[in-house]
Amino acid sequence: MVILVVELVGGIVFKSTALVADALHITTDILAISFSFVALTISSRPPTERSTYGYHRIEVIASLVNGLSLIGVVIVIMYEAFTRFLNPQPINIGGTISFAAIALVLNVVSSRVLSRAQSEIKGEDLNVSSARLHILGDALASLAVIIGAVAIYFTGVTIIDPIVAVLIGLIVLRSAIKITMQGGAIILERSPIKNMDQLEQNLLSVDGVSDVHDFHAWRICSHITVASMHACVNPSAKGKSLEVRRELENKLSQSGVQHVTIQLEDVCCVPPHGHEDTSHSTTSS
């Protein structure tokens, strides 16, 4: 909040579009980071009878809101920069640099605090990561404002100010795209495992397994990966079902899967279109 007041007041008083653009960015950051930590608190609640996986998807929803809100900020920044391109105005160099420097220091301190918070969380939390990206983007934007003001001082070219605002907008857009794509991948249940075919071959190498099918992997949130699969067991390994299942679980765990459901089949019959044929004998974990 202090950073917002500093840059907004400085931008208005010293007529710097770049400072105002960064202040608009920070306004959204405050809302986004607040939402992120509220989501983090909710997602830490234990599972219930109806929410059997808990509330981890709140993290994903928050990240999507953050990403989309950043895109809105980019639109505003670009509009303000465009109007200043059409009507260039002189800015107060000293005041702009001073206020941007204060904002830069505060952003660096905030980033270090969030980095410590991330280190205390097992795995990488998408909310904390997105909040840290917000802060780092703010720090880069403040640095860009300082560089732009120095350039205007030595060249006298005031159009540098809206150019810096555009650069800030591009920094924000990059963060927005990254956060939105990460959250979208989880909502669309895309596999977090980069090479599913290679993993499937590793599973087939388990002694007693003749086939693997209906193999799926997805994420509940940024740090919980789940998978389900069917594995055909050779007749010679019928008495070793427990060992086979444990070996399969171990290989999946090594690939970053925290929760897995494995259905072992005595008779291998791969149904069309991935639908399960329930007419044959199965055992499930």
Contacts in CASP RR format, 6 or more apart in sequence:
PFRMAT RR
TARGET T0000
AUTHOR 0000-0000-0000
METHOD contacts of the structure
MODEL  1
MVILVVELVGGIVFKSTALVADALHITTDILAISFSFVALTISSRPPTER
STYGYHRIEVIASLVNGLSLIGVVIVIMYEAFTRFLNPQPINIGGTISFA
AIALVLNVVSSRVLSRAQSEIKGEDLNVSSARLHILGDALASLAVIIGAV
AIYFTGVTIIDPIVAVLIGLIVLRSAIKITMQGGAIILERSPIKNMDQLE
QNLLSVDGVSDVHDFHAWRICSHITVASMHACVNPSAKGKSLEVRRELEN
KLSQSGVQHVTIQLEDVCCVPPHGHEDTSHSTTSS
1 30 0 8 1.000
2 106 0 8 1.000
3 26 0 8 1.000
3 102 0 8 1.000
3 103 0 8 1.000
3 106 0 8 1.000
3 107 0 8 1.000
3 110 0 8 1.000
3 138 0 8 1.000
4 23 0 8 1.000
4 26 0 8 1.000
4 27 0 8 1.000
4 30 0 8 1.000
6 99 0 8 1.000
6 102 0 8 1.000
6 103 0 8 1.000
6 106 0 8 1.000
7 19 0 8 1.000
7 20 0 8 1.000
7 22 0 8 1.000
7 23 0 8 1.000
7 26 0 8 1.000
7 99 0 8 1.000
7 100 0 8 1.000
7 103 0 8 1.000
7 142 0 8 1.000
8 19 0 8 1.000
8 20 0 8 1.000
8 23 0 8 1.000
8 27 0 8 1.000
9 99 0 8 1.000
10 16 0 8 1.000
10 19 0 8 1.000
10 95 0 8 1.000
10 96 0 8 1.000
10 99 0 8 1.000
11 17 0 8 1.000
11 19 0 8 1.000
11 20 0 8 1.000
11 23 0 8 1.000
11 96 0 8 1.000
11 99 0 8 1.000
12 20 0 8 1.000
13 92 0 8 1.000
13 95 0 8 1.000
14 91 0 8 1.000
14 92 0 8 1.000
14 94 0 8 1.000
14 95 0 8 1.000
14 96 0 8 1.000
14 99 0 8 1.000
15 89 0 8 1.000
15 90 0 8 1.000
15 91 0 8 1.000
15 92 0 8 1.000
16 91 0 8 1.000
16 92 0 8 1.000
16 96 0 8 1.000
16 145 0 8 1.000
16 149 0 8 1.000
16 161 0 8 1.000
17 80 0 8 1.000
17 81 0 8 1.000
17 84 0 8 1.000
17 161 0 8 1.000
17 162 0 8 1.000
17 165 0 8 1.000
18 96 0 8 1.000
18 100 0 8 1.000
18 141 0 8 1.000
18 144 0 8 1.000
18 145 0 8 1.000
18 148 0 8 1.000
18 149 0 8 1.000
18 161 0 8 1.000
18 162 0 8 1.000
18 164 0 8 1.000
18 165 0 8 1.000
18 168 0 8 1.000
19 96 0 8 1.000
19 99 0 8 1.000
19 100 0 8 1.000
19 145 0 8 1.000
20 80 0 8 1.000
20 165 0 8 1.000
21 76 0 8 1.000
21 77 0 8 1.000
21 80 0 8 1.000
21 81 0 8 1.000
21 141 0 8 1.000
21 165 0 8 1.000
21 168 0 8 1.000
21 169 0 8 1.000
22 100 0 8 1.000
22 103 0 8 1.000
22 138 0 8 1.000
22 141 0 8 1.000
22 142 0 8 1.000
22 145 0 8 1.000
22 168 0 8 1.000
24 73 0 8 1.000
24 76 0 8 1.000
24 77 0 8 1.000
24 80 0 8 1.000
25 70 0 8 1.000
25 73 0 8 1.000
25 77 0 8 1.000
25 137 0 8 1.000
25 138 0 8 1.000
25 141 0 8 1.000
25 168 0 8 1.000
25 169 0 8 1.000
25 172 0 8 1.000
26 103 0 8 1.000
26 138 0 8 1.000
27 73 0 8 1.000
28 69 0 8 1.000
28 70 0 8 1.000
28 72 0 8 1.000
28 73 0 8 1.000
29 134 0 8 1.000
29 135 0 8 1.000
29 138 0 8 1.000
31 69 0 8 1.000
32 65 0 8 1.000
32 66 0 8 1.000
32 67 0 8 1.000
32 69 0 8 1.000
32 70 0 8 1.000
32 130 0 8 1.000
32 131 0 8 1.000
32 134 0 8 1.000
33 131 0 8 1.000
33 134 0 8 1.000
33 135 0 8 1.000
35 62 0 8 1.000
35 65 0 8 1.000
35 66 0 8 1.000
36 62 0 8 1.000
36 63 0 8 1.000
36 66 0 8 1.000
36 127 0 8 1.000
36 128 0 8 1.000
36 130 0 8 1.000
36 131 0 8 1.000
37 127 0 8 1.000
37 131 0 8 1.000
38 62 0 8 1.000
39 58 0 8 1.000
39 59 0 8 1.000
39 61 0 8 1.000
39 62 0 8 1.000
39 127 0 8 1.000
40 59 0 8 1.000
40 125 0 8 1.000
40 127 0 8 1.000
40 128 0 8 1.000
42 55 0 8 1.000
42 58 0 8 1.000
43 54 0 8 1.000
43 55 0 8 1.000
43 56 0 8 1.000
43 57 0 8 1.000
43 58 0 8 1.000
43 59 0 8 1.000
43 127 0 8 1.000
43 221 0 8 1.000
44 55 0 8 1.000
45 54 0 8 1.000
45 55 0 8 1.000
46 54 0 8 1.000
47 53 0 8 1.000
47 54 0 8 1.000
48 54 0 8 1.000
53 220 0 8 1.000
53 224 0 8 1.000
56 220 0 8 1.000
56 221 0 8 1.000
56 224 0 8 1.000
57 186 0 8 1.000
57 220 0 8 1.000
57 221 0 8 1.000
59 125 0 8 1.000
59 126 0 8 1.000
59 127 0 8 1.000
59 221 0 8 1.000
59 222 0 8 1.000
60 126 0 8 1.000
60 183 0 8 1.000
60 184 0 8 1.000
60 186 0 8 1.000
60 187 0 8 1.000
60 221 0 8 1.000
60 222 0 8 1.000
62 127 0 8 1.000
62 130 0 8 1.000
63 126 0 8 1.000
63 127 0 8 1.000
63 130 0 8 1.000
63 179 0 8 1.000
63 180 0 8 1.000
63 182 0 8 1.000
63 183 0 8 1.000
64 179 0 8 1.000
64 180 0 8 1.000
64 183 0 8 1.000
64 184 0 8 1.000
64 187 0 8 1.000
66 130 0 8 1.000
66 131 0 8 1.000
66 134 0 8 1.000
66 179 0 8 1.000
67 130 0 8 1.000
67 175 0 8 1.000
67 176 0 8 1.000
67 179 0 8 1.000
67 180 0 8 1.000
68 176 0 8 1.000
68 180 0 8 1.000
70 134 0 8 1.000
70 172 0 8 1.000
70 173 0 8 1.000
70 175 0 8 1.000
70 176 0 8 1.000
70 179 0 8 1.000
71 173 0 8 1.000
71 176 0 8 1.000
71 180 0 8 1.000
73 169 0 8 1.000
73 172 0 8 1.000
73 176 0 8 1.000
74 169 0 8 1.000
74 172 0 8 1.000
74 173 0 8 1.000
74 176 0 8 1.000
77 165 0 8 1.000
77 166 0 8 1.000
77 168 0 8 1.000
77 169 0 8 1.000
77 172 0 8 1.000
78 166 0 8 1.000
78 169 0 8 1.000
80 162 0 8 1.000
80 165 0 8 1.000
81 162 0 8 1.000
81 163 0 8 1.000
81 165 0 8 1.000
81 166 0 8 1.000
82 162 0 8 1.000
84 159 0 8 1.000
84 161 0 8 1.000
84 162 0 8 1.000
84 165 0 8 1.000
85 159 0 8 1.000
85 162 0 8 1.000
88 158 0 8 1.000
88 159 0 8 1.000
88 161 0 8 1.000
88 162 0 8 1.000
89 158 0 8 1.000
90 158 0 8 1.000
91 149 0 8 1.000
91 152 0 8 1.000
91 158 0 8 1.000
91 161 0 8 1.000
93 149 0 8 1.000
93 150 0 8 1.000
93 152 0 8 1.000
93 153 0 8 1.000
94 149 0 8 1.000
96 145 0 8 1.000
96 149 0 8 1.000
97 145 0 8 1.000
97 146 0 8 1.000
97 149 0 8 1.000
97 150 0 8 1.000
100 142 0 8 1.000
100 143 0 8 1.000
100 145 0 8 1.000
100 146 0 8 1.000
100 149 0 8 1.000
101 142 0 8 1.000
101 146 0 8 1.000
103 138 0 8 1.000
103 142 0 8 1.000
104 139 0 8 1.000
104 142 0 8 1.000
104 143 0 8 1.000
104 146 0 8 1.000
107 135 0 8 1.000
107 136 0 8 1.000
107 137 0 8 1.000
107 138 0 8 1.000
107 139 0 8 1.000
107 142 0 8 1.000
108 139 0 8 1.000
110 135 0 8 1.000
111 132 0 8 1.000
111 135 0 8 1.000
111 136 0 8 1.000
111 139 0 8 1.000
114 128 0 8 1.000
114 131 0 8 1.000
114 132 0 8 1.000
114 135 0 8 1.000
115 132 0 8 1.000
117 128 0 8 1.000
118 124 0 8 1.000
118 125 0 8 1.000
118 128 0 8 1.000
118 129 0 8 1.000
118 132 0 8 1.000
121 128 0 8 1.000
121 223 0 8 1.000
122 223 0 8 1.000
123 222 0 8 1.000
123 223 0 8 1.000
124 222 0 8 1.000
124 223 0 8 1.000
125 222 0 8 1.000
125 223 0 8 1.000
126 179 0 8 1.000
126 182 0 8 1.000
126 183 0 8 1.000
126 186 0 8 1.000
126 221 0 8 1.000
126 222 0 8 1.000
129 222 0 8 1.000
130 175 0 8 1.000
130 179 0 8 1.000
130 182 0 8 1.000
133 175 0 8 1.000
133 178 0 8 1.000
133 179 0 8 1.000
134 175 0 8 1.000
137 171 0 8 1.000
137 172 0 8 1.000
137 175 0 8 1.000
140 171 0 8 1.000
141 168 0 8 1.000
141 171 0 8 1.000
141 172 0 8 1.000
144 164 0 8 1.000
144 167 0 8 1.000
144 168 0 8 1.000
144 171 0 8 1.000
145 164 0 8 1.000
145 168 0 8 1.000
147 164 0 8 1.000
148 160 0 8 1.000
148 161 0 8 1.000
148 164 0 8 1.000
149 161 0 8 1.000
151 157 0 8 1.000
151 160 0 8 1.000
152 158 0 8 1.000
152 160 0 8 1.000
152 161 0 8 1.000
182 222 0 8 1.000
184 190 0 8 1.000
185 192 0 8 1.000
185 219 0 8 1.000
186 218 0 8 1.000
186 219 0 8 1.000
186 220 0 8 1.000
186 221 0 8 1.000
186 222 0 8 1.000
189 218 0 8 1.000
189 219 0 8 1.000
190 218 0 8 1.000
191 216 0 8 1.000
191 217 0 8 1.000
191 218 0 8 1.000
192 217 0 8 1.000
192 218 0 8 1.000
192 219 0 8 1.000
192 225 0 8 1.000
193 199 0 8 1.000
193 217 0 8 1.000
193 225 0 8 1.000
193 255 0 8 1.000
193 256 0 8 1.000
193 257 0 8 1.000
196 215 0 8 1.000
196 217 0 8 1.000
199 251 0 8 1.000
199 252 0 8 1.000
199 255 0 8 1.000
200 212 0 8 1.000
200 215 0 8 1.000
202 251 0 8 1.000
203 209 0 8 1.000
203 212 0 8 1.000
203 215 0 8 1.000
203 229 0 8 1.000
203 231 0 8 1.000
203 248 0 8 1.000
203 251 0 8 1.000
203 252 0 8 1.000
204 210 0 8 1.000
204 211 0 8 1.000
204 212 0 8 1.000
206 231 0 8 1.000
206 244 0 8 1.000
206 247 0 8 1.000
206 248 0 8 1.000
206 251 0 8 1.000
207 237 0 8 1.000
207 244 0 8 1.000
207 247 0 8 1.000
208 233 0 8 1.000
208 234 0 8 1.000
208 236 0 8 1.000
208 237 0 8 1.000
208 240 0 8 1.000
208 244 0 8 1.000
209 231 0 8 1.000
209 232 0 8 1.000
209 233 0 8 1.000
209 234 0 8 1.000
209 237 0 8 1.000
209 244 0 8 1.000
209 248 0 8 1.000
210 232 0 8 1.000
210 233 0 8 1.000
210 234 0 8 1.000
210 268 0 8 1.000
211 231 0 8 1.000
211 232 0 8 1.000
211 268 0 8 1.000
211 270 0 8 1.000
212 229 0 8 1.000
212 230 0 8 1.000
212 231 0 8 1.000
212 232 0 8 1.000
213 229 0 8 1.000
213 230 0 8 1.000
213 232 0 8 1.000
213 270 0 8 1.000
213 274 0 8 1.000
214 228 0 8 1.000
214 229 0 8 1.000
214 230 0 8 1.000
214 263 0 8 1.000
214 274 0 8 1.000
214 276 0 8 1.000
215 227 0 8 1.000
215 228 0 8 1.000
215 229 0 8 1.000
215 230 0 8 1.000
216 227 0 8 1.000
216 228 0 8 1.000
216 229 0 8 1.000
217 225 0 8 1.000
217 226 0 8 1.000
217 227 0 8 1.000
217 257 0 8 1.000
218 225 0 8 1.000
218 226 0 8 1.000
218 227 0 8 1.000
219 225 0 8 1.000
219 226 0 8 1.000
220 226 0 8 1.000
224 258 0 8 1.000
224 259 0 8 1.000
225 256 0 8 1.000
225 257 0 8 1.000
225 258 0 8 1.000
225 259 0 8 1.000
226 257 0 8 1.000
226 258 0 8 1.000
226 259 0 8 1.000
226 260 0 8 1.000
226 261 0 8 1.000
227 252 0 8 1.000
227 257 0 8 1.000
227 259 0 8 1.000
227 260 0 8 1.000
227 261 0 8 1.000
228 260 0 8 1.000
228 261 0 8 1.000
228 262 0 8 1.000
228 263 0 8 1.000
229 248 0 8 1.000
229 260 0 8 1.000
229 261 0 8 1.000
229 262 0 8 1.000
229 263 0 8 1.000
230 262 0 8 1.000
230 263 0 8 1.000
230 264 0 8 1.000
230 265 0 8 1.000
230 276 0 8 1.000
231 244 0 8 1.000
231 248 0 8 1.000
231 262 0 8 1.000
231 263 0 8 1.000
231 264 0 8 1.000
231 265 0 8 1.000
232 264 0 8 1.000
232 265 0 8 1.000
232 267 0 8 1.000
232 268 0 8 1.000
233 241 0 8 1.000
233 244 0 8 1.000
233 264 0 8 1.000
233 265 0 8 1.000
233 266 0 8 1.000
235 266 0 8 1.000
237 244 0 8 1.000
238 266 0 8 1.000
241 264 0 8 1.000
241 283 0 8 1.000
244 264 0 8 1.000
245 262 0 8 1.000
245 264 0 8 1.000
245 285 0 8 1.000
248 260 0 8 1.000
248 262 0 8 1.000
249 260 0 8 1.000
249 262 0 8 1.000
249 285 0 8 1.000
252 260 0 8 1.000
253 260 0 8 1.000
260 285 0 8 1.000
261 284 0 8 1.000
261 285 0 8 1.000
262 284 0 8 1.000
262 285 0 8 1.000
263 282 0 8 1.000
263 283 0 8 1.000
263 284 0 8 1.000
263 285 0 8 1.000
264 282 0 8 1.000
264 283 0 8 1.000
264 284 0 8 1.000
264 285 0 8 1.000
265 280 0 8 1.000
265 281 0 8 1.000
265 282 0 8 1.000
266 280 0 8 1.000
266 281 0 8 1.000
266 282 0 8 1.000
266 283 0 8 1.000
267 280 0 8 1.000
267 281 0 8 1.000
269 277 0 8 1.000
269 279 0 8 1.000
269 280 0 8 1.000
271 277 0 8 1.000
END
